[in-house]
Amino acid sequence: MSKIPNISQLMNMAQNMAKEMEEQMNGIEVEGNAGGGMVTVKMNGHKHIQSLAIAKEVVNPDDTEMLQDLIIAAVNDAIARVDEKLKNQMGHLAGGSPGGFPFGGM
């Protein structure tokens, strides 16, 4: 029969998981792009934009809407990539058991 942790153990496990998640978020860097790489956004695991690169070819004062759309698409692409990395890492943190807590073997 598995030993069920007490509330103190659960709090400690949650704090450890939060700390590990924070460390993993700090290590994430993704690149999102749009327009075949005409607009590129680099973003960290906290979804903060680190850099934005725009090719000169897409800068047209008469068509700012296209540039706006490309920037939005590149940012959304980067966000989706961060989300995917975090999702994959959350599976690792959850330990594979329901609710994310490895009750057995404590």
N, C-alpha and C positions, 0 to 999 in steps of 0.2 A: 504494500500500500504506500502511495506517495505521501510524503510529508508536505503539508500545506503551510506556506509561510505566514507569519503573523504580520500585523499591520506595519510594524517597524521594518521588517524585512522587505515588504512590498514597497514602502517608501524609499528604502535604500536602493532597491532594484530600479525603481522609476528614476531616481536621481542619476544613477549610473547610466541608464539608457539615454537620458536627456543629455548628459555630458558627452557620451559617445556620439550622439546625433549631432551635437554642436560641433565637435571636432571634425566629423565627416562633412558637414555643411561648409566649414571653413576650407576644406580641401577641394571642393568642387569648383571647377571652372569650365564653362561650356561656351560654345560659339553658335549663335543663331545667324541665319542669313536669309536674304530675300533677293529676288531678281537675279538669280544665278550668281550670287556673291557680290552684287553691286552695293548692297548694304549689309554690313556685318556688325553684330553686337556680341561683345564678350560679357558674360554675366557670372557672378559667383553663386554659391549655394544658398545665399540669403536673398537671391533674386535682385541684387544690386548690380546695375550696369557698371562695368569696369572700363569699357571703351566702346566707341561707335566709329565705324569707318564708312564713308560714303564715297563711291566712285564719282569722279567729276562728270562722267557722262550722264548721270541721272539728275544733275543739278541744272534745272531749267526754270528760270524765274517765271515763265509763262505757264508752267505746269507743276505747281507746288503740291497739288493733290496727289500726284503719282509718287513724289518723294515721301510725302506723309504716309501713304499706304505702304510703301516699301519699309519704312522705319517701323511702323506698327507690326508688319508681318515679321520682320527680323526679331523684334523684341518678343513677340508671341512665340516664335520658334525657339528662342533661347529659354523662355519660361517653360515651354513643354519639355525641353531637354533637361532642365534642372529637375522638374517634376519626375521625369522618368528615372533619373539617377537616384533621387531621394526615395522613390518607390522601391527600386531595387535594393537600396541600402536598408530600408525599413524592414524588408523581408529578412535580411541578415540579422538585424537587431531584435526582431521578434522571437528569434530562437526556434521558429518553426512550430510552436505550440499555440493552441487557441488563446487569444487574449494577449499573446506576446510574452507570457511568463513561463519560464522553464520550471514547472513545479517538481517534476521528477528529478532526483539526484541532488537535492539540496541538503 
